Amino acid sequence: MKLRSATTQFASLLLLVCLAVFAGGCSSFLAAKPDATHYWVLGSNNATAGAVPGSEPLGTREIHIGLGPVTLPDYLKDRHVLMRSGANQLEGLPDDYWAEPLDSGFPRALVYDVSQGLRTASAVLYPWYSNKRVRWAVPIDVLQFETSSTGEGLLVARWRVVEEPDGAVVFASESRIVEPVAGPGGAVSTAQRVAALRLGITHLAQQIVAQIEKLSRPAPDSAPKTKSEAAAALAPARPDVPAPAAKPAAAPAPQESGER
């Protein structure tokens, strides 16, 4: 009996030890892990604090630039921050997401940069209210917006400048902007990738601003005329009134000869 009792006690003790070890292992296995997910936005860029280098203000008049519609390809509707790993292959960075859809964040970042560059003009996003006196509309078709395997930011976009209200296309271009990764070499962080993409938007805005300023400058021959010149230009032609005859040239004054 004593032997059986000792064996039973030993088995119970061993069972308790096993249960304790098992419970400790389960608790460590089921413990919450830190969340490695990061969310990114296309915020304001310090590079847009001033106007485009070498640009001139458009004047003190109010000019509205209408940006849009801005269209993006369907693959950019994925919330992952994308990296191009091959000619026809994209990969989403596993723990990095856009905090908002790019079809909202991209246009807002672009209109911010264009407004900063124009200084005296204001830019509005499509669709704009009818009371906005939009002079130039700029529809934009984004073709690519991703980073490369080495971290470079790539932005390819086709855009036009349309004069309102008649809708005449006065300029069209395709921009291909490649932004190298800023900072030391080595591994490329997602923060560097997002910064390169954001800078690409800034440089697209600078191209748009430069073209708008070029189109908004008065032509060299459109300098203001004097009142008399303006009146003569506005006076209607009268075919029944003959043009005044030209005055005959005055005869030269006689000169005294030096001979006698």
Residue, then its C-alpha position, 0 to 999 in steps of 0.5 A: m500500500k505504501l509503495r502504491s501511495a508513493t507511486t501515485q504521489f510521484a505521478s501526480l507531481l510529475l503531471l503537475v510539472c508537465l502541466a506547468v511547463f505546457a502552460g508556460g509554453c502556450s502562454s509564450f506562444l500565444a503572447a501578442k506580438p507587436d504590430a509591424t504594420h505602417y501606414w503612409v500618406l503623401g503629405s506636404n513637401n518642404a520642397t514646395a515652400g516657395a515658387v518654382p525656381g526661376s518662375e514669375p508671379l502671374g500678377t495680382r489678378e485671381i486666376h483659377i487653375g483646375l486640376g483634373p480629372v486625375t485618373l490612376p490605373d486600377y493596380l494603384k487602387d491596392r492599398h499596399v505600397l508597391m515595388r516593381s520587381g520586373a518588367n511586368q511584375l509588381e510586389g506589395l511591401p508586406d507591412d506598408y500600406w497607404a493610409e488613404p486611397l491614392d486616387s484621393g491622396f495623389p490629387r490633393a498632394l498635386v494641387y497643394d504643390v501647384s498652389q504653392g508654385l503659382r503664388t498669386a493664382s489658386a488651384v482647385l481640384y476637379p470637379w469645381y464649382s461653377n462660380k470658380r473662374v477657371r482659366w486653365a484646366v489640366p486633366i492628368d492621366v497617371l500611368q505609373f506610380e511606384t518604386s523600383s527594387t533599388g528604391e527609385g520613385l517612378l512617376v509617368a503621367r500624361w497631361r494637357v492644358v485646356e483653355e477655358p471656357d472654349g475647351a481648346v487644348v493649347f499644350a500636351s505632354e507626357s512626363r516621366i520623372v525618376e527620383p533617386v533615393a535620398g540618403p546613404g546607400g545600403a538597404v532602402s527603407t519604406a520612408q525613403r521610397v515614399a519620399a521619392l514618390r512624393l518628390g516626383i509629384t512635386h516635380l510634376a507640379q513644377q512642370i505644370v506651373a512652368q507651362i501655365e506661367k508661359l501661357s499666361r504671360p502677355a505676348p511681346d507685341s501686346a504692349p499697351k498703346t498710346k491713346s492716339e494709337a488706340a483711337a486710330a486702330l479702332a477708327p473704322a475705314r471710310p472708303d468714300v473719303p480719299a486719303p490726303a495727298a502727300k505734301p510735295a517735298a520742299a525745294p532745296a535752298p539755293q546755295e551761293s557759289g564760291e566763284r565770282 
